[in-house]
Structure formats: structure tokens, C-alpha cells
Amino acid sequence: MAAADITTRGRTAAPAPQITAHRVEREPTGWLSWVTTTDHKRIGIMYLVTTFVFFIVGGVEALMMRLQLGQADNTLLSPQTYNALFTMHGTTMIFLFVVPVWAAFGNYFVPLMIGARDMAFPKLNALSYWLFLAGGLVFYASLFFSAPEMGWTAYTPLSETAFSPGGVDAWIFLVHLTGLSSLIGAVNFYATIANMRAPGMGWGRLPLFVWTVLVYAILLILALPVIAAAVTLLLTDRHFGTHFYDTQGDPMLWQHLFWFFGHPEVYIMIMPGFGVISEVLPVFARKPIFGYKAVAASSVVIAFLALLVWAHHMFTTPSPTVVLIFFMISSFLIGIPTGVKIFNWLATLWRGTIEFRTPLLFAASFISLFVIGGITGIIVAVFPVDWQLHDTYFVVAHFHYVLMGGAVFTIFAGLYYWFPKMTGRMLNEGLGKLSCALMWIGFTVTFLIQHSIGMDGMPRRVYEYPDIGNLELYNLISTIGSFILATGIGVTLVNVYISLRKGPKAGPDPWKGNTLEWFTPSPPPVNNFDVVPRVRSVEPMKDIRREIERNTGRAVQRAQPAPESAVQPGG
């Protein structure tokens, strides 16, 4: 009997459903899963690994320059090689390490800290990483045809002429690619922070690291179009016969455009580091941050003032005295909100139950070095003083105290603080403290004496110098210090390698932290949160622990990492 003739209570039965096999696309695995990922945590890790590779390359370039300068009238490097190293070192550290490394930490932790499951635009987030990587590869490809030799600031007319022609063009493309990467990332950060916060997380309960990433993003959005326009005009001058920067145009235009980007860039590089310090200190002082609102507001004030002081890099140009006075006073003013942060951090430590763990030691090292950089910044902000010290090694020392002593020490504080969350394993405390001590000593030996080198009149950006006075001794001391500093960085790299293989398990909250990333397992799952908790204060994890204690009658104990002897090199 045909199926259509089968009746049930006089009704024809429906035909049996047909089962069609659908092809299920398998998720990529192995290295391909990293190439195609849009997970903010994986993108953050790729940023972190790539930026540290560039950091090592830039560090090797710096050591080669210090070897050249360790002896008077040295012939180790040719002038062309030294200039290329100088250009590539500065460019690498700024465009390929310090700025994008904060995109690494921001990508990984901003969604976790605000209770979001991903960034607002995951695919654009992935695109920002690949543009950054392309910029670095394009720049270093110039080594195979003509390395740039014009200095990382690319001052005209050096960068306009046929001077290392391919290298200058590669530098321009680097600025465009990494700038587009940072601009896309900045818009993504802004959209994520503005729209994807956990229930109850108003602006007054935003973690301070997230506040600084927000300011970092706004500064990038404001500053990057200026440098993009500047290098585009430079490209047309070089190849299309325009005259924006030569004597037929305005010879000072490049400096104005570059430093209108360049000085906010200084605070772009250091601002998220302020946020790291503001997260680390309360956790290891076992007390709330002193003056949360003042710390958050000072970040916004610094960003505003950073846009007004660009010409203090141009005190030796033929500018009217009234203009010099304005930029001198505005440079003084920027020290006020920065000082607010310093005093609030010290007040947070005051009478705290301090635990001297490695993240805290790097944070304290940062404060000590950054204060020195700030004081020397006030000195060179007095324009008659700057006339004497400009283009000497005094400025080199100041610059590195602000950026190396500032940004890099905060990066290492963040690395030691968040490594357990990213990997599920603890870094070795003994190696961490050794690394911090070597880095602080090496940095101080390298750069403190450079103030004296500058006061003795040695100009920067020179590949050799005569044996006059104590210049050779001072430079030799500085060179020795640079290798101590490099050894300290190497200890951390060894620490990371060992701990990834056999470090003690961290658990979800090894530091007993204050913010929501510690609510998730270590490392966090793909979706970050199964349940997003409601935020009731600026320290939501403390609220969660109190609630658990009320419900269970037991205090939440802090997980104790394995003793330092548990992980030793080669052990």
C-alpha cells in the first residue's frame, strides 16, 4: 500500500521528514586558529609576543650604539651604520613597541575588566593587529635595500632628499600602517568602554586602567591624523614635486606637525602605564587607591594639556618670545596633574599592609625613575636653559627617564601582575626580583650619568667624539650600565620561558585583586563570563568575596603561590 494511502482516523498521514546531511565547517586548529582568530585575548597575546620581539630587536640596536660610544674615536661602526641603527632603534621602540604593547594589554584586559565578552568590533580588532605587523615588516624590509638614516623624527630637509631614499619611504609606510592600526584599535577601545560595561559599572566605577586606556584611545584619535597628513605631505615632496617643507614652503611646518603628534604621543605611551600602577599599588598595599576621582580626573587633564605643549620641543627655533613663554608655562602646568598621581600613589602605600611582590617592586621602581624624569623635564621646560641643553645628552637622559624608566617599568609591572591570568601559571618571584634589581641598577648607571655627559657639552646623535675631559669615562660607564639593563630584561625572558613550562598553577585570583578579570578562571574561557556580576563599587571583587563569605560563612583565602625554590633555572 502506498504511503499516501495510509490513513489515521480518516486523514492521510504526512510523509516522513527527509533528513539532509549538512556539511559542518570545522573550526581551525593549531597555528591557523591563531591566524584567523577574532578572540580579543588571543589578539592581545599576539600583540604582546610581537611587540616584545621588536623590543628585543630595538634593544640589540641600542647595545650596538652603546658599544660604538663606549670608547672615544671608535671605528666599530661606520657613520652610515650608526645613523641607521639610531633611526631604527627610536622608530622601533616608539612605533613598534611602547604604543602597540598597550594595545596588547588593553585588548586582553579591558573587556575582562568591564565585564564584556569581547571587544565591540572583533574583526576590526584582528585587522588592527595585522596592519601593525605589516608596518613592522615593511619597515625592516628596508634593511635589504636602503636602511633609513634620517633619525626617528625624520626632520626635513634630511628626509626630503635622496638620503637613504627607500628607507625613508619605508618609514613613511610604517607610520601609515601602524597609525591606521592604532586608529582602528582606538575607535574599538572607545566603543567597547562606552557601550559594553557590566551592569552597575558607571563612569565613577570604571577601573583606573580602563580610564587610562580610554584617554590613550582619545589621544590616538586626535593625534594620528596629524602625523598621517605630515608624512603624506613628505611623500609628495619627495616624489611629486610639491614644496611643503622646503624654503619655497615652510621649513618649520614639519616640526609643528610632527610635534603636535609627538608630544601627545609621549602621554599615549605612558598613560596606560599610569593605569597599571593605579591597579597594582592598591592590591599589594591591601588598601583602596587614595583619591580615585582625583587619579581619574588627572588623566583627563594631562591629555588636554598634552595637546597644548608641542612647541616646547622647538625652543631653539626662531619663535617669538611670547610664544616661548606660553609653551614654557603650559609645560609647567602639566606637572600639576602628574604630581597629583604621584602623591596619590604614595598615599596609597602609606600605612598599607605592603606585600613586596615583583609587580609592586616594578611599580615602585617606576615612581622613583619617573620623578627624576619629571624634574629634568621641568628644567628643560625653562627655555633659556633649553637653549643650552638642547641637542645634548642631557635631553637623551631626560627622554629615557620618562619613556624607558616610565613606560617600560610599568609594562614589566603589568606583565608580572597579569601573567598568572593570561597563562594560569605564576612567574618565579626570585627571578622577578632579580630582574627588577638589575633593570633598575642598569638603567640608573646607563642614563643618570648621561646628564653629566650633556652638561659637559656632548651633542646627541653623533657616532664618535674626541677624548676630552671625562667624556670617554662617562660613556664607558653608560655602556656598562646598558648591558646590566639588558641582563635584567633577559632574566625576565628566562623567567617567562621557565614559568610557561613548569610554573606553579595560579588559580583564578592569586593576588586577591580588585577588578573583574580575577572573577574568571586563569586563563579565561573564550566567552569570558558565564554570568556577568553586577558592579556595586570601584572594587567589585572585594564585594564578591564579602558576598561569598556571607553565604558560606567562610572567608575567601588568597591562593599562595609555590615557594621561590619551586621553579629554578634548569630545575
C-alpha positions, 0 to 999 in steps of 0.5 A: 500500500502506498504511503499516501494511502495510509490513513489515521482516523480518516486523514492521510498521514504526512510523509516522513521528514527527509533528513539532509546531511549538512556539511559542518565547517570545522573550526581551525586548529593549531597555528591557523586558529591563531591566524584567523582568530577574532578572540580579543585575548588571543589578539592581545597575546599576539600583540604582546609576543610581537611587540616584545620581539621588536623590543628585543630587536630595538634593544640589540640596536641600542647595545650596538650604539652603546658599544660604538660610544663606549670608547672615544674615536671608535671605528666599530661602526661606520657613520652610515651604520650608526645613523641607521641603527639610531633611526631604527632603534627610536622608530622601533621602540616608539612605533613598534613597541611602547604604543602597540604593547598597550594595545596588547594589554588593553585588548586582553584586559579591558573587556575582562575588566568591564565585564564584556565578552569581547571587544565591540568590533572583533574583526576590526580588532584582528585587522588592527593587529595585522596592519601593525605587523605589516608596518613592522615588516615593511619597515625592516624590509628596508634593511635589504635595500636602503636602511633609513638614516634620517633619525626617528623624527625624520626632520626635513630637509634630511628626509626630503632628499635622496638620503637613504631614499627607500628607507625613508619611504619605508618609514613613511609606510610604517607610520601609515600602517601602524597609525591606521592600526592604532586608529582602528584599535582606538575607535574599538577601545572607545566603543567597547568602554562606552557601550559594553560595561557590566551592569552597575559599572558607571563612569565613577566605577570604571577601573583606573586602567580602563580610564587610562586606556580610554584617554590613550584611545582619545589621544590616538584619535586626535593625534594620528591624523596629524602625523598621517597628513605630515608624512603624506605631505613628505611623500609628495615632496619627495616624489611629486614635486610639491614644496611643503617643507622646503624654503619655497614652503615652510621649513618649520611646518614639519616640526609643528606637525610632527610635534603636535603628534609627538608630544601627545604621543609621549602621554599615549605611551605612558598613560596606560602605564599610569593605569597599571600602577593605579591597579597594582599599588592598591592590591599589594598595599591591601588598601583602596587607591587614595583619591580615585576621582582625583587619579581619574580626573588627572588623566583627563587633564594631562591629555588636554594639556598634552595637546597644548605643549608641542612647541616646547620641543622647538625652543631653539627655533626662531619663535617669538618670545611670547610664544616661548613663554606660553609653551614654557608655562603650559609645560609647567602646568602639566606637572600639576596633574602628574604630581597629583598621581604621584602623591596619590600613589604614595598615599596609597602605600602609606600605612598599607599592609605592603606585600613586596611582590615583583609587580609592586617592586616594578611599580615602585621602581617606576615612581622613583625613575619617573620623578627624576624624569619629571624634574629634568623635564621641568628644567628643560621646560625653562627655555633659556636653559633649553637653549643650552641643553638642547641637542645634548645628552642631557635631553637623551637622559631626560627622554629615557627617564620618562619613556624607558624608566616610565613606560617600560617599568610599568609594562614589566609591572603589568606583565608580572601582575597579569601573567598568572591570568593570561597563562594560569601559571605564576612567574618565579618571584626570585627571578622577578626580583632579580630582574627588577634589581638589575633593570633598575641598577642598569638603567640608573648607571646607563642614563643618570650619568648621561646628564653629566655627559650633556652638561659637559657639552656632548651633542646627541646623535653623533657616532664618535667624539674626541677624548676630552675631559671625562667624556670617554669615562662617562660613556664607558660607564653608560655602556656598562650600565646598558648591558646590566639593563639588558641582563635584567630584561633577559632574566625576565625572558628566562623567567617567562620561558621557565614559568610557561613550562613548569610554573606553579598553577595560579588559580583564578585570583592569586593576588586577591585583586580588585577588578573583574578579570580575577572573577574568571578562571586563569586563563579565561574561557573564550566567552569570558563570563558565564554570568556577568556580576553586577558592579556595586563599587570601584572594587567589585571583587572585594564585594564578591568575596564579602558576598561569598563569605556571607553565604558560606560563612567562610572567608575567601583565602588568597591562593599562595603561590609555590615557594621561590625554590619551586621553579629554578633555572634548569630545575 
